[in-house]
Amino acid sequence: MARRSLAAILALGLATTASAQPDQVEDVIGDAPSDEATLTADRHKRMTVPVTIAGEGPYRFLIDTGAQATVVTHQLVEDLALRRSGTATLVAMGSSRQVETVELDDLEFANRSVSGLISPLLHTSNIGADGILGLDSLQDTRVLIDFRERRMAIADAEYEESNSGYEIVVRARKKLGQMVITDARIDGVRTAVVIDTGAQNSIANPVLLRKLRARERHEIVSVDVLGTQLTSRATFLRSLQIGRAEMTNVQIGFADSPIFAALGLSRRPALVLGMNNLRVFDRVAIDFSTKRILFDMPSRRAKRDDLREDMPG
């Protein structure tokens, strides 16, 4: 088997040492081709969509905007009798390792068909699904995370060109397929931000910690897709500004993750922004075709509804 130089950067990491149990998939809805997954029940808040491979399935795949490569599990490869094609270096949140790969064709989701993928193999116990949809499958799509409606959708960008309904639109740059926001600020410090739907917690590099002169107050223990435990020292920071969007009292962990070096972000303040912080918005859309990230601020009506739900009697 040939050894490939593919660097499959995967920032997916669980919030605890337990493996994730993905949410159950709902049916396709709307006029545009899309797949949905509920955001309920699962303690790790994982989202999956139905995927078929060469007409077989459907299988449950996570959606990870922080992963360069689409991933399949050893179990799925055995079930489909796929042939191993070589090895590749996979960089995860807490480790990097040589892993086996397969050549993947006829992967279908959201009325899309993708072929010619070089997909790393991982263990089901470390990702809690049959596979991961990475950036090599998500290009030219818009990924929508709707926290108010508790759903996630993938649609062809041509069906989702309108930015109406979103209060804040931020331009990003592509770096190794990643959408990187270069002008965000954390407590006034300019920071590069990668939005990662596969990461439950937000992790920043030591450069940002030094710039902020922040004091780490507690630990966050994560397990990456390779099964490696990562302990980050965390604290709450006053604000994170992305364009006109602002989050306050933001919990961020700090660790010297190999992800930052792989993205060329080890020498400047950088942050992988996870789902725990994104949940302050009603909706977040990542449009890979236009290099824009769209934010819908929490509505006053939604806040009132939340208050009513919390009131006794």
Secondary structure, 3 states (H helix, E strand, C coil): CEEEEEEEECCCEECCCCCCCCCCEECCCCCCCEEEEECCCCCCCCCEEEEEECCEEEEEEEECCCCCCCEEEHHHHHHHCCCEEEEEEEECCCCEEEEEEEEECCEEECCEEECCEEEEEECHHHHCCCEEECHHHHCCEEEEEECCCCEEEEEEHHHCCCCCCCCEEEECEEECCEEEEEEEEECCEEEEEEECCCECCCEECHHHHHHHCCCCCEEEEEEECCCCEEEEEEEEEEEEEECCEEEEEEEEEECCCHHHHHCCCCCCCEEEECHHHHCCCCEEEEECCCCEEEEECCCHHHHHHHHHHHCCC
